[in-house]
């Protein structure tokens, strides 16, 4: 009995070691590239640090400066909130619209889905951001189309509001990932429910708001949370389109771009670390609000529809 017990213990130990070996790359990567850098960043947020001298402890001065002595920071926060609150709903609305179109039977449906998903694969790249600059330039396609319809050209790079609209348009164009998730959710809605509603005389809009939206609400919540977080972290399009300046007149100075400028252009690493933690807190608050309010509009079948 003792021998068998020892043998089973040995097997268990080997099994545990095998499991630890498989998860060790993730654990090591998480510690080295996420947890430890976060702890260091938290410490630096309370210091004055320019990369060329040892950090100097200054307490909450960086956080106080953000909201009391840095108008450009408050402006970047305002621009980012506009970008998120306008861009994310438009992106999800367009993604759902396309998903419903693609939720049909067709021989070419696979090719259509791939085509619509491509912008999400390449949309955040430097090349696409450069292409977007050319499309919205003074002699670009957009102004050419406006001229064709008798409208005057728009100075996309001279008007702060127009520049932000250009960024939001690019974000809406990258709807592919949300569209695929919506499409998967639509596939899980039983067709019998639509057939029964049709028999009762329900039209398209009634079926959409009484069947599609409630049964798709959990998918909408997931997409809304993920796209909100992604929007707050947008950097490459704003950097490329504004050539790293956030212009015109800071019209494209998103939060992440201003953080980057403080850290790597002005060498205010302590201040940039404080900005990063404020962003983390802001994203956490936004996500918490979405989950809190979801109790009143998200349908869960396992909870009796509440």
C-alpha positions as CSV (number, residue, x, y, z in Angstrom):
1,X,0.0,0.0,0.0
2,X,2.8,2.4,0.9
3,X,4.5,1.7,-2.4
4,X,1.3,2.3,-4.4
5,X,0.7,5.5,-2.5
6,X,4.3,6.7,-3.2
7,X,3.9,5.8,-6.9
8,X,0.6,7.8,-7.2
9,X,2.3,10.8,-5.5
10,X,5.1,10.6,-8.0
11,X,2.7,10.6,-10.9
12,X,0.8,13.5,-9.3
13,X,4.0,15.5,-8.9
14,X,5.1,14.9,-12.5
15,X,1.6,15.9,-13.7
16,X,1.8,19.1,-11.7
17,X,5.3,19.9,-13.0
18,X,4.1,19.3,-16.5
19,X,1.2,21.7,-15.9
20,X,3.5,24.3,-14.4
21,X,5.9,24.0,-17.4
22,X,3.1,24.6,-19.8
23,X,1.8,27.7,-18.0
24,X,5.3,29.1,-17.2
25,X,5.7,31.1,-20.5
26,X,2.5,33.0,-19.7
27,X,3.4,33.5,-16.0
28,X,6.9,34.7,-16.8
29,X,5.6,36.9,-19.6
30,X,2.9,38.4,-17.3
31,X,5.4,39.1,-14.5
32,X,8.1,40.5,-16.7
33,X,6.0,42.5,-19.2
34,X,2.9,43.4,-17.3
35,X,2.9,43.2,-13.5
36,X,6.4,44.4,-12.8
37,X,6.3,47.3,-15.4
38,X,2.9,48.3,-13.9
39,X,4.4,48.5,-10.4
40,X,7.4,50.5,-11.7
41,X,5.0,52.8,-13.6
42,X,3.0,53.4,-10.4
43,X,6.1,54.3,-8.5
44,X,7.3,56.6,-11.3
45,X,3.9,58.4,-11.4
46,X,4.8,59.9,-8.0
47,X,8.2,61.1,-9.2
48,X,9.8,63.6,-11.5
49,X,11.8,61.5,-13.9
50,X,13.3,62.5,-17.2
51,X,15.2,59.3,-18.1
52,X,18.6,61.0,-17.6
53,X,18.6,61.5,-13.8
54,X,17.4,59.3,-10.9
55,X,13.6,59.7,-10.1
56,X,12.8,62.4,-7.6
57,X,9.8,61.8,-5.3
58,X,7.2,64.5,-5.6
59,X,4.1,62.9,-4.3
60,X,0.8,63.8,-6.0
61,X,2.2,66.7,-7.9
62,X,1.9,65.0,-11.3
63,X,-1.8,64.2,-10.6
64,X,-2.5,67.7,-9.3
65,X,-0.8,69.3,-12.4
66,X,-3.0,67.3,-14.8
67,X,-6.3,68.8,-13.6
68,X,-5.1,72.3,-12.4
69,X,-2.1,73.4,-14.5
70,X,-2.2,71.6,-17.8
71,X,-4.9,72.9,-20.2
72,X,-3.6,70.7,-23.0
73,X,-4.1,67.6,-20.9
74,X,-7.7,68.5,-20.3
75,X,-8.1,69.3,-24.0
76,X,-6.7,65.8,-24.9
77,X,-9.2,64.3,-22.5
78,X,-12.1,66.1,-24.1
79,X,-11.0,65.1,-27.6
80,X,-10.7,61.5,-26.5
81,X,-14.1,61.4,-24.9
82,X,-15.6,62.9,-28.1
83,X,-13.8,60.3,-30.1
84,X,-15.1,57.5,-27.9
85,X,-18.7,58.6,-27.4
86,X,-19.2,59.4,-31.1
87,X,-17.0,56.8,-32.8
88,X,-17.9,53.7,-30.8
89,X,-21.7,53.9,-31.2
90,X,-21.3,54.7,-34.9
91,X,-18.9,51.8,-35.4
92,X,-21.2,49.3,-33.6
93,X,-24.3,50.5,-35.5
94,X,-22.6,50.1,-38.8
95,X,-21.2,46.7,-37.8
96,X,-24.6,45.5,-36.8
97,X,-26.1,46.8,-40.0
98,X,-23.6,45.0,-42.1
99,X,-23.9,41.8,-40.0
100,X,-27.6,41.7,-40.6
101,X,-27.0,42.1,-44.4
102,X,-24.5,39.2,-44.3
103,X,-26.8,37.0,-42.2
104,X,-28.4,35.8,-45.4
105,X,-28.0,32.7,-47.6
106,X,-25.8,33.3,-50.5
107,X,-23.1,31.4,-52.4
108,X,-20.7,34.3,-52.1
109,X,-21.4,35.1,-48.4
110,X,-18.0,33.7,-47.3
111,X,-16.2,36.1,-49.7
112,X,-18.3,39.0,-48.6
113,X,-17.5,38.4,-44.9
114,X,-13.8,38.2,-45.7
115,X,-14.0,41.4,-47.7
116,X,-15.8,43.3,-44.9
117,X,-13.3,42.0,-42.3
118,X,-10.2,43.1,-44.1
119,X,-10.3,46.7,-42.9
120,X,-10.1,45.5,-39.3
121,X,-6.9,43.5,-40.1
122,X,-5.1,46.3,-41.7
123,X,-7.0,49.3,-40.4
124,X,-4.6,50.1,-37.5
125,X,-1.5,49.9,-39.6
126,X,0.8,52.8,-40.6
127,X,0.2,52.2,-44.3
128,X,-3.6,52.7,-43.9
129,X,-3.2,55.8,-41.8
130,X,-0.9,57.3,-44.6
131,X,-3.6,56.3,-47.1
132,X,-6.2,58.0,-45.1
133,X,-4.1,61.2,-45.1
134,X,-4.0,61.1,-48.9
135,X,-7.7,60.4,-49.2
136,X,-8.6,63.4,-47.1
137,X,-5.9,65.7,-48.5
138,X,-6.8,68.9,-50.4
139,X,-6.5,67.1,-53.7
140,X,-7.8,63.7,-52.4
141,X,-10.7,61.6,-53.3
142,X,-13.1,63.0,-50.6
143,X,-12.7,66.6,-51.7
144,X,-12.9,65.5,-55.3
145,X,-16.3,63.8,-54.6
146,X,-17.5,66.9,-52.7
147,X,-16.5,69.0,-55.8
148,X,-18.4,66.7,-58.1
149,X,-21.6,67.4,-56.1
150,X,-21.0,71.1,-56.2
151,X,-19.7,71.4,-52.6
152,X,-16.6,73.3,-51.7
153,X,-13.4,71.4,-50.5
154,X,-13.0,70.9,-46.8
155,X,-9.7,71.7,-45.1
156,X,-9.4,68.4,-43.2
157,X,-6.0,69.2,-41.9
158,X,-6.7,72.9,-41.1
159,X,-10.0,72.5,-39.1
160,X,-9.8,70.8,-35.7
161,X,-13.4,69.5,-35.9
162,X,-12.9,68.2,-39.5
163,X,-9.7,66.5,-38.4
164,X,-11.5,64.7,-35.6
165,X,-14.3,63.7,-37.9
166,X,-11.6,62.2,-40.2
167,X,-10.3,60.1,-37.3
168,X,-13.8,59.0,-36.3
169,X,-14.5,57.9,-39.9
170,X,-11.4,55.8,-39.9
171,X,-12.5,54.1,-36.7
172,X,-15.9,53.4,-38.1
173,X,-14.3,51.9,-41.2
174,X,-12.6,49.3,-38.9
175,X,-15.9,47.6,-38.0
176,X,-14.9,44.0,-39.1
177,X,-14.2,42.4,-35.8
178,X,-17.4,43.7,-34.2
179,X,-19.4,42.7,-37.3
180,X,-18.2,39.1,-37.1
181,X,-19.2,38.9,-33.4
182,X,-22.6,40.3,-34.2
183,X,-22.9,37.9,-37.0
184,X,-22.2,35.0,-34.7
185,X,-24.8,36.3,-32.3
186,X,-27.4,36.6,-35.1
187,X,-26.7,33.0,-36.1
188,X,-27.7,31.8,-32.6
189,X,-31.1,33.4,-32.7
190,X,-33.7,30.7,-33.6
191,X,-35.4,31.3,-37.0
192,X,-38.6,30.0,-35.6
193,X,-39.0,33.2,-33.5
194,X,-39.0,35.3,-36.6
195,X,-41.4,32.9,-38.4
196,X,-43.8,33.1,-35.4
197,X,-43.6,36.9,-35.4
198,X,-44.3,37.0,-39.1
199,X,-47.4,34.9,-38.6
200,X,-48.6,37.3,-35.9
201,X,-48.2,40.2,-38.4
202,X,-45.0,41.7,-37.0
203,X,-43.0,43.9,-39.4
204,X,-39.2,44.3,-39.8
205,X,-38.8,47.0,-37.1
206,X,-41.0,45.2,-34.6
207,X,-39.0,42.0,-35.0
208,X,-35.8,43.9,-34.8
209,X,-36.6,45.7,-31.5
210,X,-38.6,42.8,-29.9
211,X,-36.5,39.8,-31.0
212,X,-33.1,40.7,-32.4
213,X,-32.1,43.5,-30.0
214,X,-33.1,41.6,-26.7
215,X,-31.5,38.3,-27.8
216,X,-28.4,40.2,-29.1
217,X,-28.0,42.4,-26.0
218,X,-25.3,40.4,-24.3
219,X,-23.3,40.5,-27.6
220,X,-23.8,44.2,-27.8
221,X,-22.5,44.6,-24.3
222,X,-19.4,42.6,-25.1
223,X,-18.7,44.6,-28.3
224,X,-19.4,47.9,-26.5
225,X,-16.9,47.1,-23.7
226,X,-14.2,45.9,-26.0
227,X,-14.6,48.7,-28.5
228,X,-14.7,51.4,-25.7
229,X,-11.4,50.1,-24.3
230,X,-9.9,49.9,-27.8
231,X,-11.0,53.5,-28.6
232,X,-9.4,54.9,-25.5
233,X,-6.1,53.3,-26.5
234,X,-6.1,54.6,-30.1
235,X,-2.7,55.9,-31.1
236,X,-1.3,55.0,-34.5
237,X,-4.0,56.8,-36.7
238,X,-3.8,60.0,-34.6
239,X,0.0,59.9,-34.7
240,X,0.4,59.3,-38.4
241,X,-2.4,61.6,-39.6
242,X,-1.2,64.5,-37.5
243,X,2.5,63.7,-38.0
244,X,2.9,63.3,-34.2
245,X,1.7,66.8,-33.5
246,X,-1.9,66.2,-32.7
247,X,-2.9,69.1,-35.0
248,X,-4.5,71.1,-36.2
249,X,-4.9,73.2,-33.0
250,X,-4.7,69.9,-31.0
251,X,-7.9,68.7,-32.8
252,X,-6.5,65.1,-33.0
253,X,-4.6,65.2,-29.7
254,X,-5.9,61.9,-28.4
255,X,-5.0,60.9,-24.8
256,X,-2.6,58.2,-25.9
257,X,-0.8,60.6,-28.3
258,X,-0.4,63.3,-25.6
259,X,0.9,60.6,-23.2
260,X,3.4,59.5,-25.9
261,X,4.6,63.1,-26.4
262,X,5.1,63.7,-22.7
263,X,7.0,60.4,-22.3
264,X,9.2,60.3,-25.4
265,X,9.3,63.8,-26.8
266,X,9.5,65.9,-23.6
267,X,11.0,63.1,-21.4
268,X,8.5,63.7,-18.7
269,X,8.3,60.0,-17.8
270,X,6.9,60.5,-14.4
271,X,4.1,62.7,-15.7
272,X,3.4,60.2,-18.5
273,X,3.2,57.4,-15.9
274,X,0.6,59.4,-13.9
275,X,-1.4,59.9,-17.1
276,X,-1.3,56.2,-17.8
277,X,-2.8,55.4,-14.4
278,X,-5.5,58.0,-14.8
279,X,-6.4,56.4,-18.1
280,X,-6.5,53.0,-16.5
281,X,-8.8,54.4,-13.8
282,X,-11.0,56.1,-16.4
283,X,-11.3,53.0,-18.5
284,X,-12.1,51.0,-15.4
285,X,-14.9,53.5,-14.4
286,X,-16.4,53.4,-17.9
287,X,-16.4,49.6,-18.0
288,X,-17.9,49.5,-14.5
289,X,-20.7,51.9,-15.6
290,X,-21.4,49.7,-18.6
291,X,-21.7,46.6,-16.5
292,X,-23.8,48.3,-13.9
293,X,-26.3,49.7,-16.3
294,X,-26.4,46.5,-18.3
295,X,-28.7,44.9,-15.7
296,X,-31.5,47.0,-17.1
297,X,-31.1,46.3,-20.8
298,X,-29.1,43.0,-21.2
299,X,-31.2,39.9,-21.7
300,X,-29.9,36.7,-20.0
301,X,-32.0,33.6,-20.7
302,X,-30.5,31.8,-17.6
303,X,-31.8,34.6,-15.4
304,X,-35.3,34.6,-16.8
305,X,-34.8,37.5,-19.1
306,X,-33.5,40.0,-16.5
